[in-house]
Amino acid sequence: MIKKNDLTEYFFKGIKPKTNLKIGVEHEKFILNKNNFKPVSYEEHNGIKNILEQLTTIGWTPLYDDNQQTIIALKRGKESITLEPGGQIELSGAPLDNIHETCEETTNHLKELKKIGNELNFILLGMGVEPNQSLDDIPWMPKQRYDIMKKYMTQVGTLGHHMMKRTCTNQVNIDYSSEEDMVEKLRLMFNLESIATAMFANSPFDQGKISKYKSLRSHFWHHTDSDRTGLLPFVFENGFSFEKYTDYAINVPMYFIHRNHKYIDMTKYTFKEYLNENSNNQDDEILLKDWEDHLTTLFPQVRLKQYLEIRSMDACNWDLICSQPAFWIGILYDGEVIDNVKEITESWTNEDREYLNKTVPQKGLHSTFKEKKLISFAQEFFELSKKGLKKRNRLSKNGEFDESIHMKDLEKNLQNGCSPADSLINNFISNWNKSTMPIYEEMIF
């Protein structure tokens, strides 16, 4: 009979040796028709289905949402490709040793898609929010789980559908070497999540106009589902542990369970209620798979699974896409740098974190915090990250560069005091004649 201890044990199984901590990167991009820049639908000629089928000809194995009928994902080795609700394509990368490898993986993936794009007439755009399309302009993908999610989201928030269809993110997955290491890293990630949001803010436009936000995507998340999003203040309480995260997760409403190629709506139950009803009646392995699925439907700014996942950043284009994992690895994989960051942030309160989380989407690096502009904190943490990457001394294949080479464009932005969103706004006003259309030529992959 499965018990709460079995659910907590799931996290303990994620512990890795300190000498073998890996890096995982997940990134999403919009797939747009090259002629009219409209989002590509699933069934149309040269649509999402055809793109996935093309990928199967170069080594990707198809995965289906139902009984071998609707292809909705792909697998190749330890990499996978999945579909977001509005047809955004996500690469979930393999666990890799260094940023050179993650950047090479990303580059290879984008090159593959660009080649197919030349054949099937689409372009790839990496931004936090598609800059011109309205909610109704973007089609839904035929995944059963999204039917459940989109129905439920209208009951618990006002902008959940906007988050699902109109946004893209880049996420970084970080390993932990013990429960204590998990606690330390998770707290640091929650302290810095808004700094990263500001540094990589890349969604200032709403349907062709400048919005109030540097990260409109973050605004959408604030109005999606308060039960499963945002910050987790209990992480900073004494005694926080894998068990405490389990206590949080089992009390969040479920979305679904998966049985015989079908997704069953479970939104009336918390996982705790579901477990109490079924612990004596079903195979433990099935219930543990339900737990694993449930954990993927929790959306705090930093998520605990069998690794830590930072979820706060907008998707960015080619210049910055490798800077995002590089920044976090430099901060979190060196003990001295961790201590330096802890010294800076140890007095920060839940109120401080909440203030930043709510302020940064609108003001970005120009937010004021602790009587300073946020840009000064961003620059300070950047320098610490750079120090961490240099200390790691993981060199490129030619032996010429350490991992900090992948933060050159981020460094340039911070020296200029701007985020990608600030640069986009400046171009919109100064160079693009107050039009967002040049984005589809200048900012695509």
N, C-alpha and C positions, 0 to 999 in steps of 0.2 A: 504493500500500500504506500503510495507516494505521500510525502509530508513536506512541510515547509523547508525542513533541513535539506531535502533533496534539491529544492529550487535554489537555495543558497549555495549548495555545493557546485552548481553550474558555474558560478563565478570563480570559485576556487580553481576549477579546471582550466581557467584562462591564464593562470600564473605561468610565466615564462622564466627561464634562467636569465639572470641579469646580463650575462654575456651574449644573449641571443634575442634581444628585443628587436622586433621588426617594425616596419612602417607600412601602412596601408593608405591608399588614396582612392577616394570616390569622387568622380566629377560628372556633372550633368551639362548638357548643352541643348539648345533649341535646334530643331530641324525645320528649315524654312525653304519654301519653294524659291528657286533662284530667280524666277521671272517676276513674281508679285510679292515675295517675302511673306506669304501667308504660311501659317503652320501646316505641316504635312499631316494628313489624316492617315488612318491605318489602312483602309481598303482601297484608296484611290490608286490609279496607275502611278507607278514609281513612289508609292507611299511607304509607310513604316513597315508594313508586312514585307514588301519587296526588298527593302533595305536589309531587314533581318535575314531574309532568304539569300541575299547576295553574300552576306557575311558567312553563311554556312558553306560557301564554296571556297573559303580560304581558311578552313580549319576550325570554325566555330560549330559547336553542337547545339541544335535547337532544343529549347525547353517549352513546354506547352501549359496553357492555363486549364485545359480540359483534356479529354481523352484523345491526344494526338491530333487536335484539330486547329487550335488557335495558338500560333507561335508568339510568345510574349517575352522570351529571354533567350540568352545564349551562354554557353560555357566553353572555355578553352583553358585547360590546365587549372590554375588557381584564380584565373580572371573570370569575371562574368559581366554580361551586358544585360541591363534590365530597362524596362520602360516606365517612366513616370506618367502620371495621369493624363497630361496634355501632349504626350508624344515626345517629351524630352528623353533623350537617350543617356543612360548613365553607365559609365564604366566603373565597376568595383574591382580595383586592382589586386594583384597578389600581394601577400606579405613579403616585403623586400628588405634588403639590408641597409640601403642608403638612398639619399636623395638623387644621386646620379641614376640609379636604377629606376626609381619611381618616375623620374622625368623622361627617361628613355621609354618606359612603358606608355606613359601618356602620349608622347610624341608619336610612337608607332601606331597607337590606337587612332589618333586624330588623322594621321596620314592615310590609314586604311579607310576611314570614313570619308575623307576628302576625295580619295580616288573613286569611291563608289558615288560620291556626290557629283563628280564630273559626268558619270554615266547616267545617273538617275535625276540629275537636275535639281539638286538641293545644296544649301549652304549650312554651315554650322556657326552658331552664335553663342558665345559664353558671356552671359550677363545675369544679374540677379533676377531681373524681371524683363520680359520681352517688352521693348520700348514703345510699341505702337498698337499691339492687338488688345482688344477688349476681351472680357471673359467669354463672351458668346462666340468670338472669332476662333476660339481654340477648341478642337475636337477632343472628346473623351476617348481613351484607349479601352479596348474590349477586355479588361481584366476584371474578373468577378469581385476581387477584393475591393476594387474602386467603387463598384456599385454600392457596397455596404458602407464604405467610408464616406462617400459623397452624400448619402442620405443622412447619416448620423451627424455629419459636420454642420448641417443646417440647424440642428437642434441645440448645438453647444457653442456656436460662434457665428460671426457675421462675415468673415473673410476666408473661411476654410477652402472654398472652391478656388478663390484667387490664388491662395498658396499652392494648391494642388496643380493647377493648370498653367499659371502664369510665371512660375518661379524656377530658378535653377540655383544649386549650391555646389560648392566644393567642400568635401569633408576629409578629415585626416584621422586615421586610426592609430592609436598609441598603445603599446603593450605595457603591462605592469608585471613586476617581479615578485610581489608579495601583496598581502592585503594592505599593509602599511604603505607600500609604494603606491597602490591604487588610491588610497585616501589622499596622500600628499599631492599626487598628480591631478586628481579630480578637483581638489580645492583650487589649485593653481589655475586650472583650465577655466573654472567658473569665475575666478578673479579676472582673468584676461580675456574672456570671451567677447566682451564689448569692445576692448581695445582692438581685437582682430576684426570685429564687425566694422569698426571705423577705418582701419587700415585698408581693408579690401572692399569697402562699400562700393557697389557697382550697379545700382539700380535707381537712378534719380528721375527716370521718366515714367509717366503714366499716360498711355495712349497718345503719344506724340508731343506731350507738353512736360515742362519741368514740374515735378511734384514738390511737396513740402519735405521730401525725404531724400537723404543720401542713399539709404538702403530701404527702399519701398518694400522689398521682400521681408525685411525684419518686421515692418509694420503689419504686414499680412499675418505673420506668425503670432503677433500679439493678440490677434482677434480670431484665432482658429479654434482652440480648445484648451481652456485653462487647466483642466484636469491632467493633461499630459504634456504641456509645453512650459517654456520659461525657465526660471531658476529654481533650484531645490535648496532652500535655506537649511534644511536638516543636515545637509552634507557637512556643514560647519559646526555642528553640535558635537560635544564630547562623546566619544564612543561610537562615532559613525563607523560603519562596517559593511561588509557584503550583506549581512543579515538585515541591517537597517534599510539598505536599498531594496532588498526583497520585500520588506514590510511596505515600502512605498508602492512597488510595482504590483503587488497582489491586490492592492486596493484601488487600482485604476480600472475603469471600465474596459472590457475587451472590445475588439472589433469582430473577430471571427475565429473559427477553427476550420481546418482543412481535412475533408474526408472524401475518399473515392473521387478525386478530381473536382470536388465541389467545395465552395466556401459557404459556411453556415453562419448566419448572422448571430452574434453573441453579445450585442451591445447592451442588452438588459442586465448583464452580469459583470461583476468584478471578477478577476481571476480567482480571488479567494472563494467567492460564492460558487464559481464553477468547480473548483477543486473539491470543495466540501461535498458537492453533489455527486461527483464522479470518481472520487479517489478509490472507491471499493469496486468500481464497475468496469474499469477500462485498463488496458495495458499501460504500465508505467512509462514505457518508451514513447507511447503516443502522447501521454500527458506532458512529458518533458519536451517533446517537439512543440506542443501547444504553448508551453512556457517560452520556448525560444522564439516562436512566432510572435507571442504577445510582447516580448521585449522590443521587437522591431517596430511596434506600433506606439511606443512611448517616444515623445519628441522634445525632451528638455534640451537646453542649449548644449549640454554635454551629456552623452548617454553612456551608461555602463552596460556592456555585454561581456564577452570574454576578452575584451579590450576596451579602451576608452575612445569615444568618438566625439570630436569637436564638430558642432553642427551650425555654428553661428555665421559662417562666412558666405557672402555672395559668390556665385560663379564669376570667374574672371577670364580674360582672353589669354592668348599665348604668352604675353610678356610676364604675367604674374602667376600663371597656373602652377609653376614649380616653386614659387616663393611661399606659397601657403603651407605645404608640408615642411619646407625648410625652416620657416619661422618656428613652428611648434617643436620640431625635433631639436633645434638648437636650444630651446628653453627647457625641454623636458627630459632629455637624455644625457644630461651632465649634472652631477651632484652639486658642484660648486655653483653653477648657474641657478639651479633650483634654490639653493640657499640664498643667493643674491635676490631672486625674485620674491622669496618668502619675506625677506627683510623689508622690501618695499611695500608689500601687500598685507603684512600680518595685522595691521591695525584696521584694515578695511572691514566694514560691517555689511550686514545684509542690506541695510538701507543704502549704503554706498553702491553695492552691486545692483540693486533695484533701480537706483537713480541712473546709473550708466546704461543699464539695459533699456530703459525707457527714453533716455535723452539721445543716445548715440544714433539711432536710426534716422533721426531728423537732422542733427547738427554734425554728426560725424566727428572728424578730427578737430573741429572747431568747438566742440563741447568744452565746457569749463568743469574741472574736477579738482578738488583740493586746492583751490585758488590758482590753478594753472590750466593752460590749454591742454587738451588731451594729446595734441601732437607731441608735446614734450615727454609724456609718458610713453607714447608709441616709439619715439626715437630712442628712449632709454632701454625699453624692452628689446628693440631691434638690435641695439649694440650688444646686449647680453646674449641674444640668440646667436648673433654672429660669432661672439666669443665661444659659445658652446659648440658651434659647427667647426670652428678652427681647432678647438681642442680635440674633437672627435677624429679629425685628420683622416677622414675617409676620402681618398683621392679618386679622381676620374680615371678612366681607363688609360689615358695617356700620361697619367701621373702629374699633370700640371696644376690641377685645381682641387681645392677642397670643396665641401658642399656649400659654402657661403657664396660661391659663384652664382648660385641659383637665386640669390636675393638682390642682385644688382639693380633690377628695375624697381623693386620695392624700396631699396635704399635711395634711389633717385627721386622717387615720389616723396619720401619722407623728408629729404633735404629740401624739396620744394614746398613742403607743408601741405601736400594734397593727396587725396585718395583717387582711385579711378573715377568715382562719381564727380569729384571736383573738376577733373580734366574733361570729362564729358560735358559738364555744364558750361565750362569755358569755351569748348569747341562749338557747342550749340549756339552760344551767344555771339562769339567772335568770328568763327570760321564757317559755320554751316548755315548761316542765314536763318537761324531759329527753326531748323528742320532736323529731325532725327534720322532722315533717310540715309545720310552719308555713313551711318553706323554699318549698314549692310555691305558697304564696300571697304571701309577702313578698319572695322573692329572684328570682322569674322575670322575664324581660324583658317 
